[in-house]
Amino acid sequence: MVLAGKRKLFRSTGQVLLKELQEIKVIYIRQAGQVIRFLPDNIGDQTKRILELAGYDMSIYVTKKAEKTMI
């Protein structure tokens, strides 16, 4: 992982990963009684990669919560 100042980090801590994910900004638009969520186009590849490695994609920020299901 490359941090600010081009410093490379080979063993990321939880705090570093959370700080990187905090940079994601969600745009909320209220229209006709609904909330529409958008993500800006300037989200970095490193942030996307962190989510991918955790088993998620960017859609978790814009989709409604899934109903709890019993498996």
PyMOL commands that place a pseudoatom at each C-alpha (Angstrom):
pseudoatom trace, name=CA, resn=MET, resi=1, chain=A, elem=C, hetatm=0, pos=[0.000, 0.000, 0.000]
pseudoatom trace, name=CA, resn=VAL, resi=2, chain=A, elem=C, hetatm=0, pos=[1.326, 3.426, -0.903]
pseudoatom trace, name=CA, resn=LEU, resi=3, chain=A, elem=C, hetatm=0, pos=[0.625, 6.170, 1.638]
pseudoatom trace, name=CA, resn=ALA, resi=4, chain=A, elem=C, hetatm=0, pos=[0.851, 9.922, 1.341]
pseudoatom trace, name=CA, resn=GLY, resi=5, chain=A, elem=C, hetatm=0, pos=[4.396, 10.996, 0.587]
pseudoatom trace, name=CA, resn=LYS, resi=6, chain=A, elem=C, hetatm=0, pos=[4.919, 7.882, -1.581]
pseudoatom trace, name=CA, resn=ARG, resi=7, chain=A, elem=C, hetatm=0, pos=[5.768, 5.833, 1.519]
pseudoatom trace, name=CA, resn=LYS, resi=8, chain=A, elem=C, hetatm=0, pos=[5.172, 2.112, 0.958]
pseudoatom trace, name=CA, resn=LEU, resi=9, chain=A, elem=C, hetatm=0, pos=[3.509, 0.037, 3.653]
pseudoatom trace, name=CA, resn=PHE, resi=10, chain=A, elem=C, hetatm=0, pos=[3.723, -3.718, 3.338]
pseudoatom trace, name=CA, resn=ARG, resi=11, chain=A, elem=C, hetatm=0, pos=[1.741, -4.690, 6.457]
pseudoatom trace, name=CA, resn=SER, resi=12, chain=A, elem=C, hetatm=0, pos=[-1.250, -2.394, 6.780]
pseudoatom trace, name=CA, resn=THR, resi=13, chain=A, elem=C, hetatm=0, pos=[-2.860, -1.808, 10.145]
pseudoatom trace, name=CA, resn=GLY, resi=14, chain=A, elem=C, hetatm=0, pos=[-6.597, -1.566, 10.660]
pseudoatom trace, name=CA, resn=GLN, resi=15, chain=A, elem=C, hetatm=0, pos=[-6.286, 2.151, 11.324]
pseudoatom trace, name=CA, resn=VAL, resi=16, chain=A, elem=C, hetatm=0, pos=[-4.522, 2.768, 8.018]
pseudoatom trace, name=CA, resn=LEU, resi=17, chain=A, elem=C, hetatm=0, pos=[-7.159, 0.811, 6.102]
pseudoatom trace, name=CA, resn=LEU, resi=18, chain=A, elem=C, hetatm=0, pos=[-10.043, 2.614, 7.830]
pseudoatom trace, name=CA, resn=LYS, resi=19, chain=A, elem=C, hetatm=0, pos=[-8.448, 5.983, 7.157]
pseudoatom trace, name=CA, resn=GLU, resi=20, chain=A, elem=C, hetatm=0, pos=[-8.199, 5.103, 3.468]
pseudoatom trace, name=CA, resn=LEU, resi=21, chain=A, elem=C, hetatm=0, pos=[-11.876, 4.075, 3.389]
pseudoatom trace, name=CA, resn=GLN, resi=22, chain=A, elem=C, hetatm=0, pos=[-12.919, 7.303, 5.149]
pseudoatom trace, name=CA, resn=GLU, resi=23, chain=A, elem=C, hetatm=0, pos=[-11.898, 9.168, 2.017]
pseudoatom trace, name=CA, resn=ILE, resi=24, chain=A, elem=C, hetatm=0, pos=[-14.934, 7.735, 0.191]
pseudoatom trace, name=CA, resn=LYS, resi=25, chain=A, elem=C, hetatm=0, pos=[-17.626, 10.394, -0.043]
pseudoatom trace, name=CA, resn=VAL, resi=26, chain=A, elem=C, hetatm=0, pos=[-21.215, 9.463, -0.877]
pseudoatom trace, name=CA, resn=ILE, resi=27, chain=A, elem=C, hetatm=0, pos=[-23.438, 12.021, -2.603]
pseudoatom trace, name=CA, resn=TYR, resi=28, chain=A, elem=C, hetatm=0, pos=[-27.062, 11.918, -1.414]
pseudoatom trace, name=CA, resn=ILE, resi=29, chain=A, elem=C, hetatm=0, pos=[-29.835, 13.454, -3.509]
pseudoatom trace, name=CA, resn=ARG, resi=30, chain=A, elem=C, hetatm=0, pos=[-33.411, 13.572, -2.254]
pseudoatom trace, name=CA, resn=GLN, resi=31, chain=A, elem=C, hetatm=0, pos=[-35.863, 13.439, -5.134]
pseudoatom trace, name=CA, resn=ALA, resi=32, chain=A, elem=C, hetatm=0, pos=[-39.575, 12.694, -5.101]
pseudoatom trace, name=CA, resn=GLY, resi=33, chain=A, elem=C, hetatm=0, pos=[-39.414, 11.251, -1.586]
pseudoatom trace, name=CA, resn=GLN, resi=34, chain=A, elem=C, hetatm=0, pos=[-36.517, 8.953, -2.387]
pseudoatom trace, name=CA, resn=VAL, resi=35, chain=A, elem=C, hetatm=0, pos=[-32.838, 9.143, -1.615]
pseudoatom trace, name=CA, resn=ILE, resi=36, chain=A, elem=C, hetatm=0, pos=[-30.512, 8.485, -4.518]
pseudoatom trace, name=CA, resn=ARG, resi=37, chain=A, elem=C, hetatm=0, pos=[-26.855, 7.744, -3.724]
pseudoatom trace, name=CA, resn=PHE, resi=38, chain=A, elem=C, hetatm=0, pos=[-23.900, 8.377, -6.027]
pseudoatom trace, name=CA, resn=LEU, resi=39, chain=A, elem=C, hetatm=0, pos=[-20.159, 7.968, -5.712]
pseudoatom trace, name=CA, resn=PRO, resi=40, chain=A, elem=C, hetatm=0, pos=[-17.788, 10.513, -7.228]
pseudoatom trace, name=CA, resn=ASP, resi=41, chain=A, elem=C, hetatm=0, pos=[-15.507, 9.356, -10.028]
pseudoatom trace, name=CA, resn=ASN, resi=42, chain=A, elem=C, hetatm=0, pos=[-12.305, 10.246, -8.161]
pseudoatom trace, name=CA, resn=ILE, resi=43, chain=A, elem=C, hetatm=0, pos=[-12.128, 7.221, -5.853]
pseudoatom trace, name=CA, resn=GLY, resi=44, chain=A, elem=C, hetatm=0, pos=[-8.628, 5.794, -6.024]
pseudoatom trace, name=CA, resn=ASP, resi=45, chain=A, elem=C, hetatm=0, pos=[-7.657, 2.351, -7.227]
pseudoatom trace, name=CA, resn=GLN, resi=46, chain=A, elem=C, hetatm=0, pos=[-6.029, 1.610, -3.876]
pseudoatom trace, name=CA, resn=THR, resi=47, chain=A, elem=C, hetatm=0, pos=[-9.323, 2.184, -2.057]
pseudoatom trace, name=CA, resn=LYS, resi=48, chain=A, elem=C, hetatm=0, pos=[-11.175, -0.041, -4.514]
pseudoatom trace, name=CA, resn=ARG, resi=49, chain=A, elem=C, hetatm=0, pos=[-8.529, -2.724, -4.045]
pseudoatom trace, name=CA, resn=ILE, resi=50, chain=A, elem=C, hetatm=0, pos=[-8.932, -2.656, -0.244]
pseudoatom trace, name=CA, resn=LEU, resi=51, chain=A, elem=C, hetatm=0, pos=[-12.668, -3.288, -0.611]
pseudoatom trace, name=CA, resn=GLU, resi=52, chain=A, elem=C, hetatm=0, pos=[-12.035, -6.024, -3.170]
pseudoatom trace, name=CA, resn=LEU, resi=53, chain=A, elem=C, hetatm=0, pos=[-9.599, -7.811, -0.861]
pseudoatom trace, name=CA, resn=ALA, resi=54, chain=A, elem=C, hetatm=0, pos=[-12.191, -7.618, 1.923]
pseudoatom trace, name=CA, resn=GLY, resi=55, chain=A, elem=C, hetatm=0, pos=[-14.734, -9.271, -0.375]
pseudoatom trace, name=CA, resn=TYR, resi=56, chain=A, elem=C, hetatm=0, pos=[-16.790, -6.175, -1.252]
pseudoatom trace, name=CA, resn=ASP, resi=57, chain=A, elem=C, hetatm=0, pos=[-17.166, -3.738, -4.118]
pseudoatom trace, name=CA, resn=MET, resi=58, chain=A, elem=C, hetatm=0, pos=[-18.132, -0.076, -4.309]
pseudoatom trace, name=CA, resn=SER, resi=59, chain=A, elem=C, hetatm=0, pos=[-21.840, -0.926, -4.532]
pseudoatom trace, name=CA, resn=ILE, resi=60, chain=A, elem=C, hetatm=0, pos=[-21.987, -1.340, -0.732]
pseudoatom trace, name=CA, resn=TYR, resi=61, chain=A, elem=C, hetatm=0, pos=[-21.970, 2.451, -0.494]
pseudoatom trace, name=CA, resn=VAL, resi=62, chain=A, elem=C, hetatm=0, pos=[-24.935, 3.055, -2.801]
pseudoatom trace, name=CA, resn=THR, resi=63, chain=A, elem=C, hetatm=0, pos=[-27.300, 0.100, -2.404]
pseudoatom trace, name=CA, resn=LYS, resi=64, chain=A, elem=C, hetatm=0, pos=[-29.925, -0.333, 0.272]
pseudoatom trace, name=CA, resn=LYS, resi=65, chain=A, elem=C, hetatm=0, pos=[-29.169, -2.552, 3.220]
pseudoatom trace, name=CA, resn=ALA, resi=66, chain=A, elem=C, hetatm=0, pos=[-29.903, -6.167, 2.505]
pseudoatom trace, name=CA, resn=GLU, resi=67, chain=A, elem=C, hetatm=0, pos=[-32.529, -7.825, 4.644]
pseudoatom trace, name=CA, resn=LYS, resi=68, chain=A, elem=C, hetatm=0, pos=[-31.152, -10.184, 7.235]
pseudoatom trace, name=CA, resn=THR, resi=69, chain=A, elem=C, hetatm=0, pos=[-31.397, -13.737, 6.021]
pseudoatom trace, name=CA, resn=MET, resi=70, chain=A, elem=C, hetatm=0, pos=[-30.952, -16.923, 7.950]
pseudoatom trace, name=CA, resn=ILE, resi=71, chain=A, elem=C, hetatm=0, pos=[-28.672, -19.449, 6.285]
for i in range(1, 71): cmd.bond("trace and resi %d" % i, "trace and resi %d" % (i + 1))
show_as sticks, trace
zoom trace
